Amino acid sequence: MLPPILQDLRIPVVGSPMFIVSGPELVIAQCKAGIVGSFPALNAREKDGEPPLLDAWLTRISEELDRHNQANPDRPAAPFAVNQIVHRSNARLERDIEICHRHKVPIWITSLGARPEVNAAAHDCGGIALHDIINNVFARKAIDKGADGLIAVAAGAGGHAGPQSPFALIQEIREWFDGPLLLSGSIATGRAVLAARAMGADLAYIGSPFIATDEANAQPDYKQMICDSGAMDIVTSSLFTGVSGNYLAPSIRNAGLDPDNLDQADASAMNFGQGSSKAKAWSQIWGAGQGIGAIHDIVPAADLVDRLAREYAEAKSEMARL
């Protein structure tokens, strides 16, 4: 059974946190539209000597959603989430945990390592902790270390995607875990959201389609490339961060590299000490998942959620008639 905070969403969708792309504007729009909006804490980067930008972002998000709820009591906003990169090279982790705890962030998403102290901080302020994993072994470790739920990042997902089929990954996890389970990987339509639920996931975890929205903090060329590309344009490589991820081949070519002949890197290349792993590479190489063939236009985030909700309802009606 889902925890109460995840039960009253307009549709069973969480907008996944995307490096650089996810900021307050996108999170607020997603939440107002009725799905969970999220962002990586490391996206909030202030200059040396300035107060923590994460503090300001959380204040803005909470205040704007509170105003929305007061004005729309019959259509309240969905809760928001903050993603913590718990990799050992993230020098900001302790500070960001304290800020999120003080703001009583309702949903904590952890990545690149399961840390009991982060889960404990989430619970101490009344929140829940969801951990993203790419296989069943990591899933068990995350729950053993206190995570409340899992995000199964399957083949075809944008960014740091796993290699396993969603059918296999969800099947193995559901053999032993009946708690909150989210699925990530090529989900870009309402029909795909319903398919994720049919497989055994509670919610769909959607990122790449939201890159092509007005509120996304992405370059115009990046948004247009999402609209112009499909699954054949996605390349998997570990070169850019040290962990296998999915990227747009045209952006790799624009950076002067051959997407068909990329070197490999290992996990030792990961370094989040400056806010991201190989930030300069990320500014030129754009991530995306294989589901982007369903994205054809740059639209407001609310319009994208409307489409997903309409397609989800239509798919449910169609399945009921079978």
Buried (B, 14 or more C-beta within 10 A) or exposed (E): EBBEBBEEBBBBBBBBBBBBBBBBBBBBBBBBBBBBBBBBBBBBBEEEEEEBBBBBBBEBBBEBBEEBBEEEEEEBBBBBBBBBBBBEEBEBBEEBBEBBBEBEBBBBBBBBBBBEEBBBBBBEBEBBBBBBBBBBEBBBBBBEBBBBBBBBBBBBBBBBBBEBEBEBBBEBBBEEBEBBBBBBBBBBBBBBBBBBBEBBBBBBBBBBBBBBBBBBBBEEEBBBBBBBBEBEBBBBBBBBBBBBBBBBBBBBEBBEBEBEEBEEBEEEBBBBEBBBBBBEBBEEBBBBBBBBBBBEEBBEBBBBBBBBBEBBEEBBEEEEEE
